[in-house]
Amino acid sequence: MIKVSLVFDVFTKGIEVMKRKRNFILAACFLCLLLSGGRMIGFAEEIHPDKEQHLTYEINDNGETVITGGETGSSYFNGNNGYLEIPNVIDGYRVVGIANRAFAYRQDIHCLRIEEGVRYIGAYAFAGCRHMDTPSLGEGLQAIGEGAFRDNLFTGRIVSRGDVFLPGSIMSIGKEAFDCCSHLQYMRLPKYANIDSSVFEGTPWQEERDELCQIRGDCLVAINENINQVLNIPYGVTRLANEEGPRLLIDDVSRQTVYEEIILPDTLTEIRGQSLEGIRVKRIEIPGGVKYIPIGFLGYGEVSELVLSEGIEVIGPGALSNIDGMETICVPGSVRRIYDNAFAGCGDLRRIIIPGTVEKVGENVFDWCENLTEVVYKEGIQEIGCGYADTRIKRIQFPESAVRIRGSLAYAGKLERVYIPAGAVEIDNGIFSLREKYGDGSITVYGQKGSRAEELAVQSGYEFIEVESGDEMP
């Protein structure tokens, strides 16, 4: 009986100890839940046929998992230690993302594969992983956070330019996400992603993007049926065109929308004719990387404010013609040539300044700008073509630098006086005579005695008034 009693006492005490330990464990679990704000923190050991690795994770209020860190494993397939795979399901929980700085500055990560369905990579999640090969990112990935892969060498190479690095599901890439990835030589961008302009700074791809990144008009299909107030063309687009030919990039739905602004990225280097024909927008800025503006780019559309950036060199024939709503425009000093009919038919245009850096202004540039009252030609322009038909211009003062004046002043029915410098020795014979032929009123010609201007004025029966060189007309 004594032995049985002793055994019973030991058994009873053992049960009490186990109860106390159980209560302690339960209390610890409750405390963890309390401190994590309702999120469960887990540790998982995933064992697959080709690798072993340990991952830590958090479970949010929606029962979804975010990977917070873990160990790398090895792959039997390539014999590579430092293999990291982010699964889309772990311990029965769906993995939606990778936490901020989860694997930052880990030098033991050589290969990274993220399975399909993981939606985001947090800020600086893999920053400084300098021995990482080019990662494999699964379809379904929507966002890459700020500095996510910053300072990675990407020591591997992409086999061909057809390989997919960024999946088409990507919608946004944060600033400096691939900054200073010194081996990143090629990148095929998703069609509609919102990509910060600093994403690829310090990479060979960034330096050569104008040559390598030939994303053309097919990436702009998002313009169709897009009724957002601001239309943001993705960063990385280099051509505003369409590979299938002259088909317009906007449809009838978009053409009825009045956009607050269309933002063209500074990666843009080429615009092809009529690509935004008929668009209605309050403000659009053409970046300086575009050297040539082609015919009909914004033709028959409505633009309240058109900004031409420094860097543009040529405004082509009819390039900015037949645009409503544009009252004034400033031509940047980088422009060297303005071709015929460049602004013709812009009915609301009232004033324009042509800088002296322009070497040649074509003919009929301002025809049918019915509200145009002033064209200012700065010193330095050498060749100017006439063309002010159906405008409200009353006076024209050609600069002293002008050597050649082409075309006729016919149809400039409101014109009353014109100044032509003595240096303009090449003037078309019909500059005044055609006015008489088509019944336009008489004008007064100002210039220097003995000049070509005086000769043509006398031949046409117009009054000639001698003024000193450089004097302003009254």
C-alpha positions in Angstrom: 0.0 0.0 0.0 2.9 2.3 0.8 4.5 1.7 -2.6 1.2 2.3 -4.4 0.7 5.6 -2.5 4.1 6.8 -3.3 3.6 6.0 -7.0 0.3 7.8 -7.0 1.8 10.9 -5.3 4.6 11.0 -7.9 2.0 10.6 -10.7 -0.2 13.4 -9.3 2.7 15.8 -8.9 3.8 15.0 -12.5 0.4 15.9 -13.8 0.4 19.2 -11.8 3.8 20.1 -13.3 2.6 19.3 -16.8 -0.5 21.5 -16.2 1.7 24.4 -15.0 3.9 24.0 -18.1 0.9 23.9 -20.4 -0.5 27.0 -18.8 2.8 28.7 -19.3 2.9 27.8 -23.0 -0.7 29.0 -23.5 0.1 32.3 -21.8 3.2 32.7 -23.9 1.2 32.1 -27.1 -1.4 34.6 -26.0 1.3 37.2 -25.2 2.8 36.7 -28.7 -0.6 37.3 -30.3 -1.2 40.4 -28.2 2.2 41.9 -29.0 1.9 41.2 -32.7 -1.3 43.1 -33.0 -3.4 40.1 -33.9 -0.9 38.6 -36.3 0.4 35.1 -35.8 4.1 34.7 -36.1 5.3 31.3 -37.5 8.3 29.3 -38.3 8.1 26.8 -41.0 10.4 24.1 -42.3 9.6 23.4 -45.9 11.2 20.2 -47.3 10.9 19.7 -51.1 12.5 17.0 -53.3 15.1 19.5 -54.5 15.9 21.7 -51.5 15.7 22.3 -47.8 15.1 25.7 -46.3 13.6 27.4 -43.2 11.3 30.4 -43.6 9.8 32.7 -41.0 6.5 34.4 -41.6 3.7 36.5 -40.2 0.0 35.9 -40.7 -2.1 39.0 -41.1 -5.8 39.6 -40.1 -6.9 38.2 -43.4 -5.2 34.9 -42.8 -2.5 35.6 -45.5 1.2 35.2 -45.0 4.1 37.6 -45.4 7.6 36.1 -45.5 9.9 37.9 -43.0 13.1 36.0 -43.4 14.7 32.5 -43.4 17.6 30.3 -44.4 18.7 29.3 -47.8 19.0 25.7 -49.0 20.6 23.7 -51.8 19.2 22.6 -55.2 19.9 19.1 -56.4 19.0 20.4 -59.9 22.0 22.7 -60.2 24.1 21.8 -57.2 23.9 25.4 -56.0 24.1 26.3 -52.4 22.3 29.5 -51.4 19.1 28.6 -53.2 16.1 30.6 -51.9 12.5 29.8 -53.0 9.5 31.9 -51.9 6.5 29.6 -52.1 2.9 30.7 -52.7 1.6 28.5 -49.9 3.3 27.8 -46.6 1.8 25.6 -43.8 -1.5 25.9 -45.5 -1.4 29.7 -45.6 -1.4 31.7 -48.9 1.8 33.8 -49.2 1.0 37.3 -50.5 4.3 39.1 -50.1 7.8 39.5 -48.8 8.3 42.0 -45.9 10.5 45.1 -46.0 14.2 44.3 -45.6 13.4 40.6 -45.1 16.6 39.4 -46.8 18.6 42.6 -47.1 22.3 42.4 -47.3 22.4 38.6 -47.3 25.5 37.4 -49.0 24.5 33.8 -48.8 21.7 34.1 -51.4 22.8 33.0 -54.8 19.6 32.0 -56.5 16.1 33.4 -55.9 12.9 32.0 -57.2 9.5 33.5 -56.3 6.5 31.3 -57.2 3.5 32.5 -59.1 0.9 34.3 -57.0 3.1 36.2 -54.6 1.9 39.7 -55.0 4.6 42.1 -53.7 8.2 42.5 -52.7 8.7 44.9 -49.9 11.1 47.9 -49.7 14.8 46.8 -49.6 13.7 43.2 -49.3 16.8 41.9 -51.2 18.9 45.1 -51.2 22.7 44.4 -51.1 22.5 40.7 -51.9 25.5 41.1 -54.1 26.0 37.5 -55.0 22.5 36.9 -56.3 22.0 35.6 -59.8 19.3 37.1 -62.0 16.1 36.2 -60.0 13.1 34.3 -61.3 9.9 36.3 -60.5 6.6 34.5 -60.9 3.6 35.8 -62.7 1.1 37.5 -60.4 3.7 39.7 -58.9 2.2 43.2 -58.9 4.5 45.5 -56.9 8.3 45.8 -56.3 9.0 48.2 -53.5 11.6 51.0 -53.1 15.2 49.8 -53.3 14.0 46.1 -53.4 17.0 44.9 -55.4 19.3 47.8 -54.9 23.1 47.2 -55.0 22.7 43.7 -56.4 25.3 42.6 -58.9 23.0 40.1 -60.7 26.1 38.1 -61.6 24.2 35.8 -63.9 23.2 36.7 -67.4 19.9 36.6 -69.3 20.3 34.1 -72.1 18.3 36.0 -74.7 16.4 39.2 -74.9 13.2 37.2 -75.2 13.6 35.9 -71.6 11.1 37.3 -69.1 12.6 39.0 -66.1 9.8 41.1 -64.9 6.4 39.4 -65.3 3.6 41.2 -67.2 1.5 41.4 -64.1 3.8 44.1 -62.6 1.8 47.3 -61.9 4.3 49.4 -60.0 8.1 49.6 -59.3 9.3 51.9 -56.6 12.1 54.3 -56.8 15.7 53.0 -57.0 14.3 49.4 -57.0 17.3 48.2 -59.2 19.6 51.1 -58.5 23.3 50.3 -59.0 22.7 46.7 -60.3 25.9 46.9 -62.2 25.4 43.8 -64.3 21.8 44.5 -65.4 22.2 44.9 -69.1 18.7 44.3 -70.4 15.2 44.7 -69.2 11.9 44.0 -70.8 9.4 46.2 -69.1 5.7 45.3 -68.4 3.2 47.1 -70.6 1.3 49.2 -68.1 3.5 49.4 -65.0 4.0 52.7 -63.2 7.7 52.9 -63.0 9.6 55.5 -61.1 12.2 57.4 -63.2 15.0 56.4 -60.8 14.4 52.6 -60.9 17.3 51.7 -63.1 19.9 54.4 -62.3 23.4 53.1 -62.3 22.8 50.1 -64.5 24.1 49.5 -68.1 20.5 49.0 -69.2 19.6 52.6 -68.1 22.6 53.9 -70.1 21.6 52.1 -73.2 17.8 52.2 -72.9 17.2 54.3 -75.9 18.8 51.6 -78.1 17.7 48.5 -76.3 14.2 49.3 -74.9 12.1 49.5 -78.0 8.6 49.4 -76.5 6.4 50.8 -79.2 2.8 51.7 -79.5 1.4 48.3 -78.5 2.2 49.2 -74.9 -0.1 52.2 -75.2 -3.2 50.2 -75.9 -4.2 51.3 -72.3 -5.1 54.7 -73.8 -8.1 53.0 -75.4 -11.2 53.5 -73.2 -9.0 55.2 -70.6 -11.0 57.9 -68.9 -8.7 58.8 -66.1 -8.0 62.5 -65.7 -4.3 62.1 -65.9 -2.9 59.7 -68.6 0.6 58.6 -67.6 2.6 56.9 -70.3 4.8 54.3 -68.6 8.5 55.1 -67.9 10.7 53.2 -70.3 8.6 53.9 -73.4 10.9 55.2 -76.1 8.6 55.3 -79.1 5.1 56.7 -79.4 3.9 54.7 -82.4 2.4 51.4 -83.4 4.2 48.5 -84.9 1.2 47.6 -87.1 1.4 50.8 -89.1 -0.5 54.1 -89.0 -3.3 52.8 -86.8 -4.1 55.4 -84.1 -3.3 54.7 -80.5 -6.5 56.1 -79.2 -10.1 55.1 -79.9 -13.3 57.1 -80.1 -14.0 56.7 -76.4 -10.7 58.2 -75.4 -11.1 60.9 -78.0 -14.2 62.2 -76.2 -12.4 62.4 -72.9 -10.8 65.7 -71.8 -7.6 64.7 -70.0 -6.2 67.1 -67.4 -2.7 66.1 -68.4 -0.8 63.5 -70.5 2.6 62.7 -69.0 5.2 61.6 -71.5 8.3 60.0 -69.8 11.7 61.4 -70.4 12.8 58.0 -71.9 10.7 59.0 -75.0 13.0 59.6 -78.0 10.7 59.1 -81.0 7.2 60.2 -81.9 5.5 58.9 -85.1 2.9 60.9 -87.0 -0.7 61.1 -85.9 0.0 58.9 -82.8 -2.2 61.2 -80.6 -4.3 62.7 -83.3 -7.6 64.0 -82.0 -6.7 63.9 -78.4 -8.2 66.4 -76.0 -5.9 67.5 -73.1 -5.4 70.5 -71.0 -1.6 70.1 -70.7 1.0 68.0 -72.4 4.8 68.4 -72.4 7.0 66.9 -75.1 10.3 65.8 -73.4 13.6 67.0 -74.8 14.7 63.5 -75.8 12.3 63.8 -78.8 14.4 65.5 -81.4 11.9 65.6 -84.2 8.1 66.3 -84.0 6.4 64.7 -87.0 3.3 65.7 -89.0 -0.1 65.5 -87.3 1.2 64.4 -83.9 -1.7 66.2 -82.1 -3.6 67.2 -85.2 -7.3 68.0 -85.0 -7.2 67.7 -81.2 -7.6 70.2 -78.4 -4.6 71.3 -76.3 -4.8 74.2 -73.8 -1.1 74.2 -72.9 1.6 72.6 -75.1 5.2 72.7 -73.6 8.1 72.0 -75.9 11.1 71.0 -73.8 14.7 72.1 -74.4 16.3 69.5 -76.5 13.8 69.4 -79.4 15.6 70.3 -82.6 13.1 70.0 -85.5 9.4 70.9 -85.8 8.4 69.0 -88.9 6.0 69.8 -91.8 2.5 70.4 -90.3 3.8 68.9 -87.1 1.6 71.0 -84.7 -1.1 72.1 -87.2 -4.8 72.1 -86.7 -4.8 72.2 -82.9 -7.6 74.0 -81.1 -7.3 75.7 -77.7 -3.6 76.6 -77.8 -3.3 80.4 -77.5 0.5 80.8 -77.2 3.5 78.6 -77.5 7.2 79.1 -76.6 9.7 77.5 -79.1 12.8 76.3 -77.1 16.3 77.5 -78.0 17.3 74.0 -79.1 15.1 74.1 -82.2 17.1 74.6 -85.4 14.4 74.1 -88.1 10.7 74.8 -88.4 9.2 73.3 -91.6 6.3 74.5 -93.8 2.8 74.6 -92.3 4.2 73.7 -88.8 1.5 75.7 -86.9 -1.0 76.1 -89.8 -4.7 76.0 -88.8 -4.2 76.6 -85.1 -7.3 78.8 -84.8 -6.7 79.9 -81.2 -3.1 80.7 -81.5 -2.5 84.4 -80.7 1.2 84.9 -80.1 4.4 83.0 -80.8 8.1 83.8 -80.3 10.7 82.2 -82.6 14.2 82.2 -81.0 17.3 83.3 -82.8 18.7 79.8 -82.7 16.3 78.7 -85.4 18.2 78.7 -88.7 15.3 78.4 -91.0 11.5 78.9 -90.8 9.5 77.4 -93.6 6.6 78.8 -95.7 3.0 79.0 -94.7 3.9 78.2 -91.1 1.0 80.3 -89.7 -1.6 80.1 -92.5 -5.2 80.1 -91.2 -4.3 80.9 -87.6 -7.2 83.2 -87.6 -6.6 84.8 -84.2 -2.9 85.2 -84.5 -1.9 88.9 -83.9 1.9 88.7 -83.3 4.9 86.7 -84.5 8.2 87.7 -82.9 11.4 86.8 -84.8 14.5 87.0 -82.7 17.9 88.0 -84.0 19.9 85.1 -85.5 17.3 83.7 -87.9 18.7 83.7 -91.4 15.9 82.3 -93.6 12.2 83.0 -93.1 9.2 81.9 -95.2 6.1 84.0 -95.4 2.7 82.7 -94.8 0.2 84.6 -92.8 -3.0 83.9 -94.7 -6.2 84.7 -92.8 -4.4 85.9 -89.7 -4.9 89.1 -87.8 -1.3 90.2 -88.0 -0.9 93.9 -88.7 2.8 94.3 -88.6 5.8 92.1 -89.3 9.4 93.0 -88.3 11.9 90.6 -89.9 15.2 90.5 -87.9 18.5 92.1 -89.1 20.0 88.6 -89.4 17.5 87.6 -92.1 19.3 86.9 -95.5 16.5 85.1 -97.3 12.8 85.8 -97.3 10.7 83.2 -99.2 7.1 83.1 -100.3 4.4 85.8 -100.5 2.5 88.1 -98.2 -0.7 87.4 -100.2 -3.8 86.6 -98.2 -2.4 88.5 -95.1 -5.4 90.8 -95.4 -4.9 92.6 -92.1 -1.2 93.4 -92.7 -0.5 97.1 -92.7 3.3 97.4 -92.5 6.4 95.3 -92.7 10.1 95.9 -92.0 12.7 94.2 -94.2 16.4 94.7 -93.4 19.0 95.6 -96.0 20.8 92.3 -95.4 17.8 90.4 -96.9 19.1 90.2 -100.4 17.3 87.1 -101.4 13.6 87.9 -101.5 11.0 86.2 -103.8 9.8 88.5 -106.6 6.2 87.8 -105.8 6.4 88.8 -102.1 4.3 91.9 -102.8 2.9 91.5 -106.4 0.7 88.6 -105.5 -1.1 90.8 -103.0 -2.2 93.0 -105.8 -3.3 90.0 -107.9 -5.5 88.7 -105.1 -6.9 92.1 -104.1 -5.3 92.5 -100.7 -4.8 96.0 -99.4 -1.8 98.2 -99.7 1.0 98.0 -97.1 3.8 100.3 -96.0 7.3 98.9 -96.4 10.1 100.0 -94.0 13.8 99.5 -94.7 17.1 101.0 -95.8 17.6 103.1 -98.9 18.9 101.2 -101.9 17.9 97.8 -100.5 16.2 95.0 -102.2 13.1 95.8 -100.1 12.9 99.3 -101.5 13.2 97.9 -105.1 10.3 95.5 -104.7 8.2 98.0 -102.9 8.5 100.6 -105.7 7.8 97.9 -108.3 4.5 97.1 -106.5 3.5 100.7 -106.0 3.8 100.5 -102.2 4.9 103.3 -99.9 8.5 102.9 -98.8 9.8 104.6 -95.6 13.5 104.8 -95.0 14.6 103.9 -91.4 17.9 103.2 -89.8 19.1 99.6 -89.5 17.7 98.0 -86.4 15.0 100.6 -85.7 11.6 99.4 -84.6 8.6 100.2 -86.8 6.0 102.5 -85.4 
